[in-house]
Amino acid sequence: MVKAMTLRTQLVLLQVVIVLAIVVTVGLAAMWMQERQIREASQDRMIAVAQSVAQLPTIVEAYDDPDPASVIQPIAELIRESSDVAYVVVTDREGIRYSHPNPDRIGEVVSTDPSVPLSGKTYVGTQTGTLGESWRVKVPVFDADGEVMGQVSVGILWTELRADFAADMTGFGIAVGVATVIGVVAAAVVAGMVRRRIYGLEPEEIRGMLETREATLHGIREGLIAFDDQGRVSLCNDAAARLLGLGSPAEASGIAAADLLDDDLAGLVDQVRVEGQEAPQRLVLGGERVLVARATPVRVDGRHVGVAVILMDRTELDDALQQLAGAQSLAEGLRAQQHEFANTLHTLGGLIELDETDAAIRVIERSGDGGAITRLDAHPLDPHAGIHDIELAALLLAKRARARELGVLLTVSEDSLLAADAGGDADLVTVVGNLLDNAIDAAGRGGRVQLRLIGDATGVRITVDDDGPGVPAGADVFALGFSTKGGTVQRGYGLTLVARIVERLGGSVAVADSPAGGARFVVELPARTRAVRA
């Protein structure tokens, strides 16, 4: 039944129950307090009346008269009527009445026990007498010597007390009823406001939307981070936590952008937050990952309330592009070698037809050194080159092809040596690739770049020299975004990425002047501590 109710109905009923519980509880407490207050006020009034009568000189002196009732009755009745009590009864020590609202009762013995006041004490309590049940007070009457010579009994009928209580409760009941009605109306208004705030949705609909949102948010491969108007993280999905190297999305909650992100990405968030305009997507670094970031302002009802950042991992794409570039350069080399081999065959065919056997033999001997892809000083895939790691050799092929296109001569030193079991590391490929890219760009057309790679049981030492313009004095080439190149293409990430990988692996990287005239980069990595990049 409860599940079939709408949220508004449930809220109204719940608040009505709460209002009624409060009103009833307060009402009962107020009624109890009011009844007690009436009794205490009546008791105080009766005690005051009884004591004033017992101490009245005329009453005390009348006890010595031959007919005390003739003096005491008029006075007692006058006081009774003026003090609004049910009766004022004066008796002697034997309990014989000297006054009573019913004159016929004068001279009779009282119907209740007078022992307490006759003992010199005051009695307060409920008793039933000739007039009915009453709330009464009895006080002793003392003579000049302090001896008890009678009592004064003052009472109020319970019927009168209940009537007074009922009269007070009538107004109180009306007030409680009005409060209840107001509470019910307010409950209905509050329920309507709550429903409008949640766009008229029922709890089941909200739960369904939340479950769908959570599943979608944490299921997509792109990272999503939302920041509030103060620049603190308000939402982070699993992909974003993975790209930023966090253990879980909860770790990012409430953290400022500057404390969580690299400087360039944090700057992008602050830019969009301040300007309120979407920023073009750009390349940024997230630890050792190359990310594509797009930041856009978040608006609710036209108000700027934060920034949403979408992160896409370009690391895997870059790796795939590098592999593709290597395969393409290898294919181009094979096609070039095919053409050279075809030309050689044609030459040999012509020499044989001309019966120039010695010349044909010289051509064959000269061709034994290979064609266009057989040497990179010594071909990287050639065991004599010392580079036995197939992944790194493939990388060098690709970089050689790119260098040739740019008019740069890329060579590997003759003493380079890397055993197959010393490589096999994606981090090593990344470091060498970025260093060579930087050197090739620095050398420019007509320039030269040399790689020296020594890997053994103690570790790996990488040295890259170029004959470019070198490094400006005092420049931090490993700072994020640093570049000596102009243009619109984003630069300054390669060397930063190299520095971060080397730091993680516990190695070192340094830059100095090269004997070739440009810059020399030296990287040293400890043995067998290089982790494959995730």
N, C-alpha and C positions, 0 to 999 in steps of 0.2 A: 504494500500500500504506500509506504514511504517513498519507494523508488518511483512510483507512478506520479508522485507529486512534482510540480515544477519547483525550481529553486526559489522562486518568489514566494510560493505558498509555504514551503518549508521554513523560509526565513521569517515570514509573518507569524506562523504558528509557534515557532521557537521563541520569538520575542514576546508574543502574547503570553506564553507560559511563564517566561521570566518576569514580565510585568506583573502578572497575577500573583506569582509567588512573592514578589517583593511587596506588592500592595497588601496582600493578606497578612504577611508576616508583620509589616509595619502597623497594619490596622489592629491586629491582635495585641501587639505590644502597646499601642496607644490606648486601646480600650482598658487593658490591665492597669496601665499607669493612671488613666483618668479615674477608674473606679477606686484605686488606692488613694488618689489625691482627694476625691470626694469624702472618703471615709476619714482620712487624716484631718481634713478641714472641719468635718462635722465633729470629730472627736475633740479637736482643739476648742471648738466653739462650746461644746457641752461642758468640758472641764472648766472653761472660763465662767460659764453661767453658774455651774454648780458651786464653784468656790466663791463666787461673788455673793450668792444667796446664803451660803453657810457662814460667811463672815459679816453679813449685814447686821449691824447692831440691833435693828428693830426685830429681826428674826430671832436673834439670840435672846433678847429681853422678853420676847413673847412666850418663851418656854416657861416663864415663871407666872404667867397670867392664869386665871382660873379657866379661861377658854382660849388656848393658843391659836386654834383654827380661825377664830374670827379676825385675828390680826395677820396670820401667815397666809391664809388662802387668797385674799385680794392681792397681796404683794406677789405671791408666786404666780398667779394667773397673769398679772401685768407683765412680769418678766418673761413668762412663757410666750405670750403673744408678741412681745417686742423682739425676742431673740430667735423666733421662728424654730422652736423645738416642739416636740409632741407633748411633752408633759414636764412639769417641775413638781416633784413630790417631796414633802418634808415630813419626817417621822421622828418619834422619840426613840429611846433606847429599846423599847419593847416592839418597835416596828409599827406603832399605831400612826396612821396618816393624819397630818395636820393640813394637807393640801392635796388636791387632785383635780384634773380637768373635769371629772364627773363628781360633783359635790356629794352625791350619794355614797361615794366610796370613802369620804372623810370619816375618821373614827374607826375604820377597819384596819386589821393587820395587813401589811403588805404581802403580796403573793409570792415574792421571791426572797431568797436568803439575804438578810442584812448583816451577816456576821463580819464580812470583810470591812465595810466602812465603820462598823461599831468597834472594830479592833484598832481603829486609828489609821487605817490605810485607805488608799483610793482604789476603786474597782472600775475596770473598763472591760466591757464585753457585751455579748449578745444574750438576751434572755427574753422569755415570753411571759408577759404579764397580762393584766386585765384589758389592756388596749391592743394586745397582739405582740408579735415578735418585734423587738426593737434593739437598736444599737445604743447602749446606755452607759452613763458614768455615775458612780456613787462616791460621795465624799463625806467624811465625818463632820459633825458640828461640835465645836468645843466650847465649854463654858469659860468663865474668867480664870478658873484654876487649871485649865488645860485638860479637863476631864471630858470624855466623849459623852454627849447627852442626846445625840440623835444623828440623823443622816439626811442628806439632800440627794435625791436621785433625779437626774436629767436624762431624757432619752429622745431618740428620733426613730420613728417607725421605719422598718425596712422597706415598706411599700413606698414611703416618701423618698428614701435613698435611691431605690430603683427607678422611680419616676424622674428624679433629677439626673441620674445616669442616662436614662433613655433620651431625655431632652438634649443632653450634650451629644450623645451618639448620633442623633438624627442629622445634625449639621456635619458631623465627622463622616457619616456614611455617605452623604451627598458629595463631600469633597473627595472621598475615596473613589466613588463611582465616576466622577468627572476625571480624576487622574487615570483611572483604568481606560476610559474611552480615549483620552488624549494619548496614552501609551500605545493603544492598539492602532490608532491612526498614524502615530509616529512610526510604529513598526512597519506599517504598510508603505509609508513614504520612504523609509530607509531601504526596505526590500526593493522598491522600484529604482532607487538610486544605485544600489549595488548591481542590479541587473543591467542598468544602462552602462555602468562602468565596465562591465564584462561583455558589452555589445550584445546583450540579450541571449547569450549562450548558456546552455545547461552544463552542469558538471561533467556529464558523460562526453559532451561535445568538446569541452575544454581539455579533458584528459586525452581524447582521441587526437586532437590537434597537437597537444604537447608531445605525445608519443611519436606522431608522424614527424614533427619538427626535429625531435631528438634523433630519430633514426636517420632522417635526411641529412641533418647537420653533421653527424659523426660518421655517416656512410660515404660522403663524397671524398674524393682524393685530393681536391684543392683545399688548402688551409684557409680558414676563415677566423678572423679575430675582430671583435667589436670593442670599441673604446667609448666611454662615456664622455660628457662634455668637459670633464676634468683631466682627460687623457689616461684614465685607468681602465684596465681590461675588465669588461663586463661579460664577455662571452669568448670562448675559445673551443674549437672542435679538435678531434683527435689528430687530423692531418696537420693542423697548425702546430699542435704540441710536438708532433714528430719532427716537423721541419725545423722547429726552433730548439730541438734537443731537450724538451721537457719530459718528465716522467709521466705526467698526466695533465689534462686540461685544467684540473682544479688548481694546479700549482701556479697558474697564471692569473687567477682571479684576484682582482683588486690591485694588481701591480701596475705602476706607472710605465708608460711606453719607454721612457728613457732608461728604466732599470731592467727592462726585459729584452729590448731589441737593440740591434746594432745601430750606430749613429745615423747611417743614411736612411734606414727604415723608420727609426724614431723621428727623424727630421721630416720624413714624408707625412707621417701621422700628424705631427704638430702643424705642418703647413696646411693640410686640409682642414684641421680643427679650427685654425685661426681664420683662414680665408673662406671656409664654407663652400669651396668649389672642388669638383672632382679633379684629381691630378692624373696626367697620362701615366700609363704603366711604365715601369722602369725596372732595370736589373738591380738587385740588391744582394747582399750576402746575409745568410742566416747561419752563423757559425762557419762551417766549411761548405755550405751549399750555396749554389748560385740560384737565386729565386727571381721570379717575375712577380712584381707587386703592383697591385692596382688599389688605390685608396679612393673612397667616395664618402661624402657626408651622409649622415643618417638624419632624416627629418621625420617628425611626427606632428601632424596637423600644422605643417608649415614652420615648426620650430626646429632649430638645429640642436640635436640631442647627442651627437657623437659622430664617430668615424668607423666605417667598416673597411677592413683590409682583406683582400683576397690574395693568397700566396700560391704560386704554382712552381713546382720544382723543375728547374731547367738543367739540373745536374745530369739526370739520366739522358735527357735529350742531347746535351753536349757530348756525353760519352758515345752515344749512338752516332752523332755527327762525326766525331773523331774516327770511329771505326769505319764509317762510310767513306770518309776522306782517304783513309789508308787503303781501303779496297779500291777506290777509284784511282788513286795514284798508282797502285800496283797494276791495275788493268791498263792504265795509260802507258805504263812502262812496258808491259807485255806487248801492247799494240806497237809501241815504238820499236821494240826488239824484233817483233815480227817483220816490220818493214825493213829494218836493218838486215835481218837474216835473208829476207827475199832479195834485197839488193846484193848481198854477198853471193847468194846462189846464182843470180844473173851474171855477176862478175865472173864467178867460177865457170859458169857455162860458156861465157864468151872466151875466156882464156883457154879452156879445153878445146874449143872449136879452132882457136888460133894455134893450138898445139904448143901453148906456153905453159908447160908443166911446172917448171920451177916457180914461175910467178903465181900459179894457182896454189902451190904449196905454201908460199909466203903469205898469201891471203888467208889461208886456213890457219896458219900459226898465229897470225895477228888477231884473228877473230876469237882465238881461244881465251882471251882475257874477258870476253863477254861484251854485252851491249850496254844499252843506256841505263839499265837498273842493276848492273852487276857490281858496281863499286860506289861506295860512299866513302872515298879514300879506300876503304875496304868495305864491301857491302855488309850492312848490319846483319843480314841473314847468313853471311859467310862466317864459318867458325873462326877463320883467321882474324876477323874483326874483334873478337873477344866478347861480343854481346850475344850471349846464349839464351837470354830470356825472350821468348817469341813475342809477348805482348809489347815489350819495350822496343824490340826490333821493328815490329809493325808500326809503332808510333814514329820511330825515326824515319821509316820510309815515307809516311804521310807528311812529316815535317820537311823532309828533303824535297818532296814534290811541291809543297807550298813555297818553300824558299826559292826553288828554281823559278816558279812563276813570278815571284817578286824580284828576281834578279839577284838573289843572295846565295853565296856559296856556303853550304852547311857541311862541315866535316866532323868526323869522330877521330879523336887522337889515336895514334897507333898503339899506345899502351893501355887503352881502355880495356877493362876486363870485368865482366859480370857473369857469374855462373848462373845456370838455370835455376838452382835452388836458392840463390840469393835474391832473385826477383819475384815474379809472380804476385806483385803487390799493386793494387790499384792506386794507393797513395803515392808510390814511387812514380808510376806513370803520370799521375796528375802533376806532381812537382816538376818532373823533367819537361812535360808538355808545356806548362806555363812559363818556365824559364826560357825554353827555346822560342816560344811565341814572343816573349818580351824582347829577347835578343834579336830576333829576325826583324821585328818592327823597328828596333833601335838602329840596326845596321843600315837598313834601307838598300835601295838598288845599288848594285855594285859592291856591296859590303860583304864581310866574311864573319861567320859564326863558327866557333869550335866547341864541341862537347867532350869533356873528359869524365869518364865514369869508372870508378874503381869500387868493386864490391867484393868483400871477403868475409871471413869469420868475425872480424871486429866491427863491421858495419859497412856503410855505403857512403862514398864521398863523391859529390857531383860538382863539377866546375864548368861553368859556361862563360865563354869570352866572346865579346863582339868588338868591332872596330867603329862603333857609332860615336855619338857625341859624348857619351859618358853620363855620369850622374851629377847633377848640380850639387855644389858644396852645401852641406847642411840639410839636404833634402831627405825626408823620411819616405823612401820609396815604398815601404811596406804599409804606409798609412792607407786606410780605405779611401778610394777615390783619387789618390795621387796619380797624375799622369803628365808627361811632358808633351803629349799629343793633343792637338786641338780637334775641332770638328764636333759633330752632333752625336757621334757614336759614344756610348757610355764606356769609359775605360777605368783603370785603376783598381780592378778586382783580382787580376791574376796573381800579382805578387803578394797581396794581402792574403789570398787563399793559400799560397805557398807558406807564408809565415805561420798561419794558423795550424796547418797540417804538421809542420815541423815542430811547433811548440807542443802539440798534442802527443807527438811521437817521442818527445824528449830529446830532440836534436837541436841543431843550431843552423842559422842562416846568416850570411854576411855579404856585404857588397863593398867592392874596392875598385881601384883603377886597374884596367887590364893592360898587359904588355902590348896588346894589339892596338891600343889607343882608345878603347871605349870603356865598358864596364865589365867587371868580373864578379859573378855571383858564385858563392861557395856554400853548399849545403852538406852537412854531415848528419847522418842518421845512424843511431845505434843498431846493432845487429839483432835481427829477429824480434823486433818489438813493434814493427809496423803493422797496424791493423788494417784490414781491408775496409775501405770506406763503404758505409751502409747506403 
